[in-house]
Amino acid sequence: MKIQIINGPNLNLLGTREPAVYGHQSFGEFLTELRERFSQIQLDYFQSNSEGSIVDKIQETGFDYDGIILNAGAYTHTSVAIADAIAAVAAPVIEVHISNVYAREQFRHHSFLAKNCKGLICGFGMDSYRLAVESFL
């Protein structure tokens, strides 16, 4: 099984960015743990602050992978382009958020992506990614 994890803008700063919201662990540290836990699965990782690069990665992997885990960050609430890319590929996409976006600012309560995703997991910290992996098993 092959799963592509895609993180959007500012998620390269996990561990230092707003630790009260996102925690103290870097995504690299977490990814090492996730790969150890799911050693039977090929977990590939991509992060970009650029909307177009995220669209490109969805298109690149969306026909060859068994699933995509996507935390599009702020693009969740703004990007029709990413929503269209999700709709265009064969691989199921799980939308993931570290924080509970519904307990935050009002503008975070709307996702352009959710209607094209298999499901949405939010509010469980980094474990949101683990739950997304488990949803593909």
N, CA, C and O atoms as CSV, one atom per row, in Angstrom:
chain,resi,resn,atom,element,x,y,z
A,1,MET,N,N,0.845,-1.181,0.000
A,1,MET,CA,C,0.000,0.000,0.000
A,1,MET,C,C,0.886,1.237,0.000
A,1,MET,O,O,1.887,1.297,0.713
A,2,LYS,N,N,0.508,2.223,-0.806
A,2,LYS,CA,C,1.231,3.490,-0.891
A,2,LYS,C,C,0.288,4.639,-0.550
A,2,LYS,O,O,-0.787,4.773,-1.134
A,3,ILE,N,N,0.709,5.462,0.402
A,3,ILE,CA,C,-0.066,6.626,0.808
A,3,ILE,C,C,0.821,7.862,0.714
A,3,ILE,O,O,1.950,7.878,1.205
A,4,GLN,N,N,0.289,8.884,0.077
A,4,GLN,CA,C,0.983,10.177,-0.027
A,4,GLN,C,C,0.427,11.128,1.022
A,4,GLN,O,O,-0.782,11.358,1.077
A,5,ILE,N,N,1.294,11.675,1.845
A,5,ILE,CA,C,0.917,12.722,2.797
A,5,ILE,C,C,1.348,14.052,2.196
A,5,ILE,O,O,2.498,14.219,1.790
A,6,ILE,N,N,0.414,14.994,2.143
A,6,ILE,CA,C,0.692,16.327,1.612
A,6,ILE,C,C,0.327,17.360,2.672
A,6,ILE,O,O,-0.807,17.403,3.150
A,7,ASN,N,N,1.288,18.177,3.028
A,7,ASN,CA,C,1.057,19.282,3.960
A,7,ASN,C,C,1.211,20.604,3.233
A,7,ASN,O,O,2.109,20.776,2.409
A,8,GLY,N,N,0.331,21.531,3.549
A,8,GLY,CA,C,0.326,22.834,2.908
A,8,GLY,C,C,1.091,23.900,3.667
A,8,GLY,O,O,2.006,23.595,4.432
A,9,PRO,N,N,0.714,25.150,3.452
A,9,PRO,CA,C,1.486,26.286,3.930
A,9,PRO,C,C,1.655,26.336,5.440
A,9,PRO,O,O,0.739,26.058,6.214
A,10,ASN,N,N,2.871,26.703,5.816
A,10,ASN,CA,C,3.299,26.927,7.196
A,10,ASN,C,C,3.432,25.651,8.020
A,10,ASN,O,O,3.872,25.706,9.169
A,11,LEU,N,N,3.063,24.513,7.460
A,11,LEU,CA,C,3.187,23.270,8.226
A,11,LEU,C,C,4.628,22.778,8.288
A,11,LEU,O,O,4.934,21.850,9.036
A,12,ASN,N,N,5.509,23.387,7.512
A,12,ASN,CA,C,6.940,23.128,7.656
A,12,ASN,C,C,7.469,23.695,8.973
A,12,ASN,O,O,8.581,23.364,9.384
A,13,LEU,N,N,6.693,24.536,9.631
A,13,LEU,CA,C,7.103,25.155,10.892
A,13,LEU,C,C,6.557,24.443,12.122
A,13,LEU,O,O,6.682,24.946,13.239
A,14,LEU,N,N,5.949,23.266,11.922
A,14,LEU,CA,C,5.426,22.523,13.074
A,14,LEU,C,C,6.550,22.272,14.072
A,14,LEU,O,O,7.680,21.958,13.698
A,15,GLY,N,N,6.217,22.414,15.324
A,15,GLY,CA,C,7.196,22.272,16.395
A,15,GLY,C,C,7.640,23.620,16.940
A,15,GLY,O,O,8.020,23.739,18.104
A,16,THR,N,N,7.585,24.639,16.075
A,16,THR,CA,C,7.940,25.989,16.514
A,16,THR,C,C,6.791,26.967,16.315
A,16,THR,O,O,6.704,27.974,17.018
A,17,ARG,N,N,5.914,26.681,15.368
A,17,ARG,CA,C,4.789,27.583,15.065
A,17,ARG,C,C,3.647,27.362,16.054
A,17,ARG,O,O,3.147,26.243,16.171
A,18,GLU,N,N,3.242,28.365,16.738
A,18,GLU,CA,C,2.096,28.327,17.639
A,18,GLU,C,C,1.982,26.992,18.384
A,18,GLU,O,O,1.017,26.255,18.181
A,19,PRO,N,N,2.948,26.680,19.236
A,19,PRO,CA,C,2.921,25.378,19.914
A,19,PRO,C,C,1.681,25.137,20.767
A,19,PRO,O,O,1.322,23.985,21.011
A,20,ALA,N,N,1.022,26.197,21.226
A,20,ALA,CA,C,-0.212,26.015,21.989
A,20,ALA,C,C,-1.311,25.413,21.125
A,20,ALA,O,O,-2.200,24.735,21.640
A,21,VAL,N,N,-1.259,25.653,19.817
A,21,VAL,CA,C,-2.255,25.124,18.884
A,21,VAL,C,C,-1.770,23.827,18.249
A,21,VAL,O,O,-2.527,22.862,18.141
A,22,TYR,N,N,-0.494,23.804,17.823
A,22,TYR,CA,C,0.019,22.712,16.992
A,22,TYR,C,C,0.997,21.775,17.695
A,22,TYR,O,O,1.411,20.776,17.108
A,23,GLY,N,N,1.373,22.072,18.932
A,23,GLY,CA,C,2.280,21.207,19.666
A,23,GLY,C,C,3.744,21.547,19.425
A,23,GLY,O,O,4.069,22.484,18.696
A,24,HIS,N,N,4.621,20.768,20.054
A,24,HIS,CA,C,6.060,21.034,20.029
A,24,HIS,C,C,6.825,20.089,19.109
A,24,HIS,O,O,8.031,20.257,18.927
A,25,GLN,N,N,6.164,19.119,18.537
A,25,GLN,CA,C,6.841,18.118,17.716
A,25,GLN,C,C,6.897,18.568,16.256
A,25,GLN,O,O,5.911,19.058,15.705
A,26,SER,N,N,8.065,18.393,15.642
A,26,SER,CA,C,8.173,18.692,14.211
A,26,SER,C,C,7.488,17.580,13.426
A,26,SER,O,O,7.308,16.471,13.930
A,27,PHE,N,N,7.107,17.888,12.188
A,27,PHE,CA,C,6.470,16.848,11.395
A,27,PHE,C,C,7.461,15.752,11.054
A,27,PHE,O,O,7.080,14.584,10.965
A,28,GLY,N,N,8.725,16.102,10.859
A,28,GLY,CA,C,9.750,15.093,10.592
A,28,GLY,C,C,9.854,14.076,11.710
A,28,GLY,O,O,9.960,12.878,11.449
A,29,GLU,N,N,9.825,14.532,12.941
A,29,GLU,CA,C,9.863,13.630,14.097
A,29,GLU,C,C,8.632,12.728,14.110
A,29,GLU,O,O,8.728,11.520,14.328
A,30,PHE,N,N,7.481,13.340,13.872
A,30,PHE,CA,C,6.244,12.565,13.872
A,30,PHE,C,C,6.231,11.555,12.731
A,30,PHE,O,O,5.795,10.418,12.913
A,31,LEU,N,N,6.704,11.961,11.557
A,31,LEU,CA,C,6.703,11.072,10.395
A,31,LEU,C,C,7.569,9.841,10.642
A,31,LEU,O,O,7.216,8.744,10.208
A,32,THR,N,N,8.680,10.004,11.321
A,32,THR,CA,C,9.521,8.859,11.679
A,32,THR,C,C,8.736,7.864,12.520
A,32,THR,O,O,8.792,6.659,12.272
A,33,GLU,N,N,8.006,8.359,13.513
A,33,GLU,CA,C,7.180,7.495,14.361
A,33,GLU,C,C,6.070,6.822,13.551
A,33,GLU,O,O,5.790,5.637,13.733
A,34,LEU,N,N,5.445,7.584,12.662
A,34,LEU,CA,C,4.353,7.049,11.846
A,34,LEU,C,C,4.861,5.936,10.933
A,34,LEU,O,O,4.203,4.906,10.786
A,35,ARG,N,N,6.019,6.135,10.325
A,35,ARG,CA,C,6.607,5.108,9.446
A,35,ARG,C,C,6.992,3.857,10.225
A,35,ARG,O,O,6.863,2.748,9.707
A,36,GLU,N,N,7.463,4.013,11.462
A,36,GLU,CA,C,7.782,2.850,12.301
A,36,GLU,C,C,6.510,2.084,12.653
A,36,GLU,O,O,6.492,0.853,12.627
A,37,ARG,N,N,5.470,2.802,12.973
A,37,ARG,CA,C,4.202,2.170,13.360
A,37,ARG,C,C,3.550,1.437,12.191
A,37,ARG,O,O,2.956,0.376,12.379
A,38,PHE,N,N,3.656,1.995,10.989
A,38,PHE,CA,C,3.036,1.420,9.794
A,38,PHE,C,C,4.117,1.009,8.797
A,38,PHE,O,O,4.113,1.448,7.647
A,39,SER,N,N,5.030,0.173,9.245
A,39,SER,CA,C,6.179,-0.204,8.415
A,39,SER,C,C,5.783,-0.970,7.159
A,39,SER,O,O,6.564,-1.036,6.210
A,40,GLN,N,N,4.601,-1.542,7.137
A,40,GLN,CA,C,4.130,-2.288,5.966
A,40,GLN,C,C,3.579,-1.382,4.877
A,40,GLN,O,O,3.259,-1.850,3.784
A,41,ILE,N,N,3.465,-0.081,5.164
A,41,ILE,CA,C,2.904,0.883,4.225
A,41,ILE,C,C,4.006,1.837,3.765
A,41,ILE,O,O,4.810,2.301,4.573
A,42,GLN,N,N,4.037,2.124,2.479
A,42,GLN,CA,C,4.930,3.156,1.959
A,42,GLN,C,C,4.266,4.504,2.184
A,42,GLN,O,O,3.265,4.830,1.546
A,43,LEU,N,N,4.833,5.285,3.098
A,43,LEU,CA,C,4.316,6.616,3.413
A,43,LEU,C,C,5.261,7.652,2.829
A,43,LEU,O,O,6.376,7.832,3.320
A,44,ASP,N,N,4.816,8.331,1.782
A,44,ASP,CA,C,5.614,9.382,1.168
A,44,ASP,C,C,5.116,10.730,1.658
A,44,ASP,O,O,3.934,10.902,1.958
A,45,TYR,N,N,6.043,11.690,1.733
A,45,TYR,CA,C,5.714,12.986,2.321
A,45,TYR,C,C,6.118,14.122,1.397
A,45,TYR,O,O,7.176,14.095,0.767
A,46,PHE,N,N,5.244,15.123,1.333
A,46,PHE,CA,C,5.492,16.328,0.552
A,46,PHE,C,C,4.894,17.509,1.292
A,46,PHE,O,O,3.785,17.424,1.818
A,47,GLN,N,N,5.636,18.618,1.332
A,47,GLN,CA,C,5.130,19.847,1.932
A,47,GLN,C,C,5.454,20.989,0.988
A,47,GLN,O,O,6.537,21.045,0.405
A,48,SER,N,N,4.490,21.909,0.843
A,48,SER,CA,C,4.719,23.104,0.047
A,48,SER,C,C,3.880,24.248,0.579
A,48,SER,O,O,2.769,24.057,1.073
A,49,ASN,N,N,4.437,25.436,0.465
A,49,ASN,CA,C,3.707,26.653,0.783
A,49,ASN,C,C,2.994,27.202,-0.445
A,49,ASN,O,O,2.322,28.231,-0.371
A,50,SER,N,N,3.141,26.513,-1.574
A,50,SER,CA,C,2.609,26.982,-2.845
A,50,SER,C,C,1.399,26.162,-3.291
A,50,SER,O,O,1.469,24.935,-3.375
A,51,GLU,N,N,0.300,26.839,-3.572
A,51,GLU,CA,C,-0.934,26.177,-3.985
A,51,GLU,C,C,-0.725,25.333,-5.244
A,51,GLU,O,O,-1.179,24.190,-5.305
A,52,GLY,N,N,-0.051,25.879,-6.232
A,52,GLY,CA,C,0.169,25.153,-7.483
A,52,GLY,C,C,0.974,23.888,-7.290
A,52,GLY,O,O,0.704,22.882,-7.946
A,53,SER,N,N,1.953,23.913,-6.407
A,53,SER,CA,C,2.755,22.719,-6.132
A,53,SER,C,C,1.917,21.627,-5.475
A,53,SER,O,O,2.127,20.440,-5.724
A,54,ILE,N,N,0.978,22.030,-4.647
A,54,ILE,CA,C,0.084,21.060,-4.008
A,54,ILE,C,C,-0.826,20.429,-5.058
A,54,ILE,O,O,-1.039,19.217,-5.042
A,55,VAL,N,N,-1.361,21.233,-5.962
A,55,VAL,CA,C,-2.179,20.710,-7.063
A,55,VAL,C,C,-1.344,19.729,-7.888
A,55,VAL,O,O,-1.813,18.640,-8.217
A,56,ASP,N,N,-0.119,20.110,-8.219
A,56,ASP,CA,C,0.759,19.236,-9.003
A,56,ASP,C,C,0.989,17.897,-8.303
A,56,ASP,O,O,0.956,16.851,-8.952
A,57,LYS,N,N,1.218,17.913,-7.004
A,57,LYS,CA,C,1.485,16.667,-6.258
A,57,LYS,C,C,0.237,15.792,-6.194
A,57,LYS,O,O,0.341,14.569,-6.290
A,58,ILE,N,N,-0.927,16.388,-6.036
A,58,ILE,CA,C,-2.169,15.609,-6.049
A,58,ILE,C,C,-2.332,14.929,-7.398
A,58,ILE,O,O,-2.669,13.746,-7.458
A,59,GLN,N,N,-2.098,15.657,-8.478
A,59,GLN,CA,C,-2.222,15.077,-9.818
A,59,GLN,C,C,-1.157,14.007,-10.069
A,59,GLN,O,O,-1.435,12.987,-10.699
A,60,GLU,N,N,0.047,14.242,-9.580
A,60,GLU,CA,C,1.160,13.305,-9.784
A,60,GLU,C,C,0.927,11.963,-9.094
A,60,GLU,O,O,1.270,10.913,-9.638
A,61,THR,N,N,0.345,11.999,-7.899
A,61,THR,CA,C,0.196,10.775,-7.105
A,61,THR,C,C,-1.225,10.223,-7.098
A,61,THR,O,O,-1.447,9.092,-6.666
A,62,GLY,N,N,-2.172,10.996,-7.562
A,62,GLY,CA,C,-3.577,10.650,-7.420
A,62,GLY,C,C,-4.083,9.495,-8.262
A,62,GLY,O,O,-5.237,9.090,-8.124
A,63,PHE,N,N,-3.234,8.952,-9.139
A,63,PHE,CA,C,-3.639,7.804,-9.948
A,63,PHE,C,C,-2.807,6.562,-9.647
A,63,PHE,O,O,-3.153,5.463,-10.080
A,64,ASP,N,N,-1.708,6.735,-8.904
A,64,ASP,CA,C,-0.797,5.620,-8.623
A,64,ASP,C,C,-0.774,5.209,-7.161
A,64,ASP,O,O,-0.258,4.143,-6.827
A,65,TYR,N,N,-1.321,6.031,-6.295
A,65,TYR,CA,C,-1.293,5.749,-4.858
A,65,TYR,C,C,-2.649,5.233,-4.402
A,65,TYR,O,O,-3.672,5.458,-5.048
A,66,ASP,N,N,-2.630,4.540,-3.277
A,66,ASP,CA,C,-3.861,3.992,-2.718
A,66,ASP,C,C,-4.655,5.036,-1.945
A,66,ASP,O,O,-5.844,4.854,-1.683
A,67,GLY,N,N,-4.003,6.114,-1.586
A,67,GLY,CA,C,-4.688,7.171,-0.861
A,67,GLY,C,C,-3.793,8.369,-0.656
A,67,GLY,O,O,-2.569,8.279,-0.747
A,68,ILE,N,N,-4.428,9.498,-0.377
A,68,ILE,CA,C,-3.727,10.743,-0.086
A,68,ILE,C,C,-4.273,11.288,1.229
A,68,ILE,O,O,-5.486,11.345,1.435
A,69,ILE,N,N,-3.372,11.682,2.103
A,69,ILE,CA,C,-3.726,12.389,3.333
A,69,ILE,C,C,-3.314,13.830,3.111
A,69,ILE,O,O,-2.140,14.114,2.871
A,70,LEU,N,N,-4.269,14.742,3.189
A,70,LEU,CA,C,-4.014,16.138,2.833
A,70,LEU,C,C,-4.366,17.078,3.968
A,70,LEU,O,O,-5.514,17.139,4.406
A,71,ASN,N,N,-3.374,17.807,4.438
A,71,ASN,CA,C,-3.599,18.945,5.322
A,71,ASN,C,C,-3.219,20.172,4.503
A,71,ASN,O,O,-2.048,20.543,4.438
A,72,ALA,N,N,-4.185,20.782,3.896
A,72,ALA,CA,C,-3.932,21.919,3.011
A,72,ALA,C,C,-3.776,23.232,3.773
A,72,ALA,O,O,-3.634,24.290,3.159
A,73,GLY,N,N,-3.800,23.174,5.103
A,73,GLY,CA,C,-3.650,24.386,5.889
A,73,GLY,C,C,-4.691,25.418,5.492
A,73,GLY,O,O,-5.857,25.086,5.280
A,74,ALA,N,N,-4.271,26.656,5.393
A,74,ALA,CA,C,-5.192,27.754,5.079
A,74,ALA,C,C,-5.823,27.610,3.699
A,74,ALA,O,O,-6.893,28.168,3.457
A,75,TYR,N,N,-5.184,26.870,2.782
A,75,TYR,CA,C,-5.789,26.665,1.461
A,75,TYR,C,C,-7.099,25.886,1.547
A,75,TYR,O,O,-7.904,25.926,0.617
A,76,THR,N,N,-7.314,25.190,2.637
A,76,THR,CA,C,-8.576,24.488,2.856
A,76,THR,C,C,-9.764,25.427,2.688
A,76,THR,O,O,-10.806,25.050,2.152
A,77,HIS,N,N,-9.584,26.643,3.153
A,77,HIS,CA,C,-10.671,27.604,3.233
A,77,HIS,C,C,-10.727,28.551,2.033
A,77,HIS,O,O,-11.586,29.431,1.970
A,78,THR,N,N,-9.796,28.366,1.072
A,78,THR,CA,C,-9.715,29.325,-0.033
A,78,THR,C,C,-9.559,28.699,-1.414
A,78,THR,O,O,-9.820,29.370,-2.412
A,79,SER,N,N,-9.144,27.446,-1.507
A,79,SER,CA,C,-8.670,26.934,-2.799
A,79,SER,C,C,-9.674,26.058,-3.546
A,79,SER,O,O,-9.895,24.897,-3.202
A,80,VAL,N,N,-10.259,26.639,-4.556
A,80,VAL,CA,C,-11.084,25.871,-5.486
A,80,VAL,C,C,-10.177,24.986,-6.344
A,80,VAL,O,O,-10.575,23.889,-6.736
A,81,ALA,N,N,-8.963,25.456,-6.637
A,81,ALA,CA,C,-8.021,24.687,-7.461
A,81,ALA,C,C,-7.660,23.355,-6.806
A,81,ALA,O,O,-7.627,22.326,-7.482
A,82,ILE,N,N,-7.393,23.360,-5.511
A,82,ILE,CA,C,-7.071,22.117,-4.814
A,82,ILE,C,C,-8.302,21.227,-4.743
A,82,ILE,O,O,-8.191,20.012,-4.910
A,83,ALA,N,N,-9.460,21.799,-4.503
A,83,ALA,CA,C,-10.704,21.019,-4.498
A,83,ALA,C,C,-10.913,20.332,-5.843
A,83,ALA,O,O,-11.278,19.157,-5.892
A,84,ASP,N,N,-10.683,21.062,-6.934
A,84,ASP,CA,C,-10.838,20.486,-8.272
A,84,ASP,C,C,-9.826,19.372,-8.526
A,84,ASP,O,O,-10.154,18.374,-9.166
A,85,ALA,N,N,-8.600,19.534,-8.031
A,85,ALA,CA,C,-7.582,18.496,-8.198
A,85,ALA,C,C,-7.991,17.217,-7.472
A,85,ALA,O,O,-7.805,16.118,-7.995
A,86,ILE,N,N,-8.541,17.354,-6.283
A,86,ILE,CA,C,-9.006,16.189,-5.524
A,86,ILE,C,C,-10.112,15.473,-6.301
A,86,ILE,O,O,-10.121,14.245,-6.385
A,87,ALA,N,N,-11.029,16.232,-6.861
A,87,ALA,CA,C,-12.141,15.641,-7.615
A,87,ALA,C,C,-11.663,14.942,-8.882
A,87,ALA,O,O,-12.325,14.028,-9.373
A,88,ALA,N,N,-10.527,15.362,-9.410
A,88,ALA,CA,C,-10.049,14.857,-10.695
A,88,ALA,C,C,-9.268,13.552,-10.600
A,88,ALA,O,O,-9.069,12.888,-11.617
A,89,VAL,N,N,-8.818,13.164,-9.404
A,89,VAL,CA,C,-7.962,11.981,-9.278
A,89,VAL,C,C,-8.738,10.775,-8.764
A,89,VAL,O,O,-9.830,10.905,-8.212
A,90,ALA,N,N,-8.150,9.608,-8.959
A,90,ALA,CA,C,-8.802,8.357,-8.557
A,90,ALA,C,C,-8.588,8.020,-7.081
A,90,ALA,O,O,-9.455,7.411,-6.454
A,91,ALA,N,N,-7.459,8.405,-6.532
A,91,ALA,CA,C,-7.135,8.045,-5.147
A,91,ALA,C,C,-8.062,8.763,-4.174
A,91,ALA,O,O,-8.319,9.956,-4.333
A,92,PRO,N,N,-8.564,8.052,-3.170
A,92,PRO,CA,C,-9.347,8.727,-2.138
A,92,PRO,C,C,-8.456,9.656,-1.316
A,92,PRO,O,O,-7.293,9.350,-1.051
A,93,VAL,N,N,-9.020,10.787,-0.920
A,93,VAL,CA,C,-8.291,11.786,-0.143
A,93,VAL,C,C,-8.977,11.959,1.202
A,93,VAL,O,O,-10.196,12.108,1.282
A,94,ILE,N,N,-8.170,11.934,2.254
A,94,ILE,CA,C,-8.651,12.231,3.599
A,94,ILE,C,C,-8.133,13.621,3.965
A,94,ILE,O,O,-6.924,13.856,3.982
A,95,GLU,N,N,-9.046,14.530,4.254
A,95,GLU,CA,C,-8.665,15.868,4.712
A,95,GLU,C,C,-8.344,15.797,6.196
A,95,GLU,O,O,-9.119,15.251,6.981
A,96,VAL,N,N,-7.200,16.351,6.578
A,96,VAL,CA,C,-6.729,16.274,7.957
A,96,VAL,C,C,-6.381,17.669,8.463
A,96,VAL,O,O,-5.848,18.502,7.730
A,97,HIS,N,N,-6.697,17.901,9.733
A,97,HIS,CA,C,-6.262,19.123,10.417
A,97,HIS,C,C,-5.813,18.745,11.818
A,97,HIS,O,O,-6.437,17.911,12.474
A,98,ILE,N,N,-4.744,19.352,12.269
A,98,ILE,CA,C,-4.192,19.076,13.594
A,98,ILE,C,C,-5.113,19.648,14.672
A,98,ILE,O,O,-5.419,18.981,15.660
A,99,SER,N,N,-5.545,20.882,14.468
A,99,SER,CA,C,-6.438,21.522,15.441
A,99,SER,C,C,-7.891,21.263,15.056
A,99,SER,O,O,-8.193,20.834,13.943
A,100,ASN,N,N,-8.767,21.533,15.994
A,100,ASN,CA,C,-10.199,21.468,15.698
A,100,ASN,C,C,-10.578,22.801,15.060
A,100,ASN,O,O,-10.803,23.793,15.754
A,101,VAL,N,N,-10.644,22.810,13.742
A,101,VAL,CA,C,-10.902,24.061,13.018
A,101,VAL,C,C,-12.260,24.657,13.383
A,101,VAL,O,O,-12.460,25.861,13.226
A,102,TYR,N,N,-13.187,23.845,13.862
A,102,TYR,CA,C,-14.524,24.338,14.209
A,102,TYR,C,C,-14.559,25.017,15.579
A,102,TYR,O,O,-15.565,25.621,15.953
A,103,ALA,N,N,-13.464,24.915,16.317
A,103,ALA,CA,C,-13.347,25.611,17.596
A,103,ALA,C,C,-12.492,26.876,17.460
A,103,ALA,O,O,-12.145,27.521,18.449
A,104,ARG,N,N,-12.166,27.206,16.221
A,104,ARG,CA,C,-11.309,28.368,15.955
A,104,ARG,C,C,-12.100,29.465,15.240
A,104,ARG,O,O,-13.328,29.493,15.315
A,105,GLU,N,N,-11.424,30.339,14.569
A,105,GLU,CA,C,-12.068,31.476,13.908
A,105,GLU,C,C,-13.121,31.001,12.911
A,105,GLU,O,O,-13.007,29.926,12.322
A,106,GLN,N,N,-14.138,31.825,12.740
A,106,GLN,CA,C,-15.265,31.485,11.869
A,106,GLN,C,C,-14.832,31.142,10.448
A,106,GLN,O,O,-15.394,30.230,9.842
A,107,PHE,N,N,-13.847,31.853,9.902
A,107,PHE,CA,C,-13.451,31.601,8.514
A,107,PHE,C,C,-12.874,30.204,8.324
A,107,PHE,O,O,-12.829,29.704,7.200
A,108,ARG,N,N,-12.436,29.572,9.398
A,108,ARG,CA,C,-11.889,28.212,9.306
A,108,ARG,C,C,-12.985,27.144,9.307
A,108,ARG,O,O,-12.680,25.961,9.155
A,109,HIS,N,N,-14.232,27.527,9.472
A,109,HIS,CA,C,-15.331,26.570,9.565
A,109,HIS,C,C,-15.793,26.069,8.209
A,109,HIS,O,O,-16.597,25.140,8.139
A,110,HIS,N,N,-15.302,26.662,7.131
A,110,HIS,CA,C,-15.694,26.216,5.791
A,110,HIS,C,C,-14.506,25.597,5.066
A,110,HIS,O,O,-13.418,26.172,5.028
A,111,SER,N,N,-14.725,24.425,4.496
A,111,SER,CA,C,-13.712,23.750,3.687
A,111,SER,C,C,-14.214,23.633,2.253
A,111,SER,O,O,-15.282,23.077,1.998
A,112,PHE,N,N,-13.435,24.160,1.333
A,112,PHE,CA,C,-13.737,23.947,-0.085
A,112,PHE,C,C,-13.417,22.514,-0.492
A,112,PHE,O,O,-13.920,22.035,-1.508
A,113,LEU,N,N,-12.588,21.825,0.286
A,113,LEU,CA,C,-12.080,20.502,-0.081
A,113,LEU,C,C,-12.993,19.362,0.351
A,113,LEU,O,O,-13.083,18.348,-0.341
A,114,ALA,N,N,-13.663,19.512,1.471
A,114,ALA,CA,C,-14.354,18.408,2.139
A,114,ALA,C,C,-15.321,17.650,1.236
A,114,ALA,O,O,-15.394,16.424,1.314
A,115,LYS,N,N,-16.055,18.344,0.390
A,115,LYS,CA,C,-17.061,17.664,-0.436
A,115,LYS,C,C,-16.429,16.693,-1.434
A,115,LYS,O,O,-17.104,15.789,-1.925
A,116,ASN,N,N,-15.145,16.870,-1.738
A,116,ASN,CA,C,-14.460,15.987,-2.677
A,116,ASN,C,C,-13.603,14.939,-1.978
A,116,ASN,O,O,-12.948,14.132,-2.637
A,117,CYS,N,N,-13.605,14.948,-0.661
A,117,CYS,CA,C,-12.778,14.023,0.105
A,117,CYS,C,C,-13.597,12.832,0.601
A,117,CYS,O,O,-14.817,12.910,0.749
A,118,LYS,N,N,-12.899,11.738,0.852
A,118,LYS,CA,C,-13.527,10.551,1.424
A,118,LYS,C,C,-13.990,10.842,2.850
A,118,LYS,O,O,-15.027,10.345,3.289
A,119,GLY,N,N,-13.215,11.646,3.563
A,119,GLY,CA,C,-13.550,11.968,4.938
A,119,GLY,C,C,-12.700,13.101,5.455
A,119,GLY,O,O,-11.801,13.589,4.770
A,120,LEU,N,N,-12.997,13.518,6.688
A,120,LEU,CA,C,-12.320,14.632,7.334
A,120,LEU,C,C,-12.018,14.249,8.769
A,120,LEU,O,O,-12.886,13.763,9.494
A,121,ILE,N,N,-10.773,14.475,9.171
A,121,ILE,CA,C,-10.357,14.213,10.553
A,121,ILE,C,C,-9.702,15.479,11.070
A,121,ILE,O,O,-8.764,15.991,10.459
A,122,CYS,N,N,-10.197,15.993,12.206
A,122,CYS,CA,C,-9.583,17.202,12.759
A,122,CYS,C,C,-9.660,17.188,14.275
A,122,CYS,O,O,-10.545,16.579,14.876
A,123,GLY,N,N,-8.697,17.884,14.870
A,123,GLY,CA,C,-8.747,18.120,16.298
A,123,GLY,C,C,-8.036,17.107,17.168
A,123,GLY,O,O,-8.113,17.199,18.393
A,124,PHE,N,N,-7.349,16.151,16.584
A,124,PHE,CA,C,-6.665,15.126,17.378
A,124,PHE,C,C,-5.154,15.316,17.380
A,124,PHE,O,O,-4.409,14.366,17.619
A,125,GLY,N,N,-4.704,16.525,17.118
A,125,GLY,CA,C,-3.268,16.781,17.056
A,125,GLY,C,C,-2.648,15.979,15.923
A,125,GLY,O,O,-3.298,15.703,14.914
A,126,MET,N,N,-1.401,15.615,16.097
A,126,MET,CA,C,-0.714,14.829,15.068
A,126,MET,C,C,-1.382,13.465,14.865
A,126,MET,O,O,-1.244,12.857,13.804
A,127,ASP,N,N,-2.099,12.991,15.873
A,127,ASP,CA,C,-2.803,11.710,15.731
A,127,ASP,C,C,-3.856,11.751,14.628
A,127,ASP,O,O,-4.319,10.701,14.183
A,128,SER,N,N,-4.238,12.943,14.183
A,128,SER,CA,C,-5.163,13.036,13.049
A,128,SER,C,C,-4.591,12.308,11.833
A,128,SER,O,O,-5.336,11.673,11.086
A,129,TYR,N,N,-3.278,12.396,11.630
A,129,TYR,CA,C,-2.634,11.701,10.519
A,129,TYR,C,C,-2.669,10.182,10.719
A,129,TYR,O,O,-2.932,9.431,9.780
A,130,ARG,N,N,-2.402,9.743,11.946
A,130,ARG,CA,C,-2.461,8.302,12.247
A,130,ARG,C,C,-3.854,7.762,11.978
A,130,ARG,O,O,-4.005,6.699,11.376
A,131,LEU,N,N,-4.857,8.475,12.414
A,131,LEU,CA,C,-6.236,8.045,12.179
A,131,LEU,C,C,-6.538,7.979,10.684
A,131,LEU,O,O,-7.257,7.088,10.229
A,132,ALA,N,N,-5.997,8.908,9.934
A,132,ALA,CA,C,-6.192,8.899,8.473
A,132,ALA,C,C,-5.529,7.670,7.854
A,132,ALA,O,O,-6.127,7.026,6.992
A,133,VAL,N,N,-4.323,7.333,8.266
A,133,VAL,CA,C,-3.660,6.130,7.767
A,133,VAL,C,C,-4.521,4.918,8.083
A,133,VAL,O,O,-4.757,4.077,7.215
A,134,GLU,N,N,-4.987,4.825,9.307
A,134,GLU,CA,C,-5.809,3.680,9.715
A,134,GLU,C,C,-7.097,3.581,8.914
A,134,GLU,O,O,-7.622,2.483,8.725
A,135,SER,N,N,-7.610,4.700,8.443
A,135,SER,CA,C,-8.847,4.671,7.669
A,135,SER,C,C,-8.649,3.966,6.313
A,135,SER,O,O,-9.615,3.502,5.707
A,136,PHE,N,N,-7.412,3.892,5.850
A,136,PHE,CA,C,-7.131,3.217,4.583
A,136,PHE,C,C,-6.912,1.719,4.763
A,136,PHE,O,O,-6.875,0.981,3.779
A,137,LEU,N,N,-6.767,1.264,5.992
A,137,LEU,CA,C,-6.489,-0.168,6.237
A,137,LEU,C,C,-7.762,-0.998,6.195
A,137,LEU,O,O,-7.713,-2.214,6.379
